[in-house]
Each structure stands twice: as C-alpha cells, then as structure tokens.
Amino acid sequence: MAALPMDETSPSLVSSPGSLQAEDQKGPGIEELPMVFLCAGCKRPVGDTLSWETNDEDANCILLKSVTINVSTDKEQKLSNRAGEYGCMLETLFCSGCNMTLGSIYRCTPRHLDYKRDLFCLSVDSLESYTLGSSEQKAEIDEEPLTLESRASLEESLGRAETILKALEQRLSVVESSFASLHNIE
C-alpha cells in the first residue's frame, strides 16, 4: 500500500482520477485501475475512485460523492477559520475505527466554493491508497481444474498405484524373510 502523498515516481493522487494511471501503463487504450482510499491510522477502507468527484490541490484534499460506513460525521456544524473559507459551515469527518480526523463536509459555502458543498472532502494526509489489480505476484496455475471426469481418471490411477505398491510390499516381504533365513543359517 502506498502512503499519501506519493513521491515523484508515483502517480499524483491530487490531480484527477485520470492521473491514477500507473507510470508503466502509459499509452492509449490503457484502462485506469480503481483505487481504494484507506484511513492512515487503522487502514480501514474509507472510499474509492468510483465515487471521485474532483480534488482541491490548494487544500490538499480529494472530494468524493460517497464514502464507506467507516467514516462518521460529527453533526455539530462549525465555522471554517481557514483563509478563503470564511463563512463556510462544515461538519468534521472522522474514522469510526480509530477516530482519526479525515476531513470535512461543507454544508454552507460562498459562491466560489460551491463545488465543495455536500461532498466528502478527505485530507490526503489522513489517507493511504491501494490500486486494485496492482499486485505484482501472480499465482501460476498451469493445471486444469479438477472435474468429475478428471477425478474419476485420477482415482483409477491411484487405485492402480495402490495395487502395484501392495504387490511390491509382498515381494519385499518375501525377500526380507529369505534374507533373514539365510542369515540364520550361517
């Protein structure tokens, strides 16, 4: 899992979901893989790029249309004291697992911040992310799946092997007893 914000070699999370494409997947026709956002404190999933709305690079946050049940809202509305956000009423978002503050929901905004209203504004500093399908280790499965026909064939082969082993066990027993009787003669 990659911690946010990402380094220069990683795709930027705070630009758009289109930039979530891996560096080695550049080129036309490459589909972007969905990304899951996790609480940086307890690693519970809090959202994903399927609900991506936009981002705010100045505030270092991403805005989502929906989040998981792991995100709780403090219903007490507060006035924002950040520069450029005077007059904004917001509710604090926190992780229901570890109570880490994740961001806020803007309930009342001036006209220039209307794009944030009623969206989940999650701070990039409180998130980690995981890109689905980014696993590097793959299971190598060269065998065909076990079916009724292949199971019957396998059971038949095991039965023949068992018969052969029993015959070999009997022969070995005869050889051992012959060897023991020769050893007793001397």
Salt bridges, closest charged atoms under 4 A:
GLU23 OE1 - LYS26 NZ 3.20
GLU53 OE1 - LYS65 NZ 3.91
ASP56 OD2 - LYS116 NZ 2.79
ASP74 OD2 - LYS78 NZ 3.88
GLU85 OE2 - LYS116 NZ 3.41
GLU91 OE1 - ARG107 NH2 3.25
ASP114 OD1 - ARG117 NH2 2.42
ASP118 OD1 - ARG107 NH1 2.98
GLU128 OE2 - LYS43 NZ 3.23
GLU155 OE2 - ARG151 NE 3.01
GLU156 OE2 - ARG160 NH1 2.90
GLU162 OE2 - LYS166 NZ 3.81
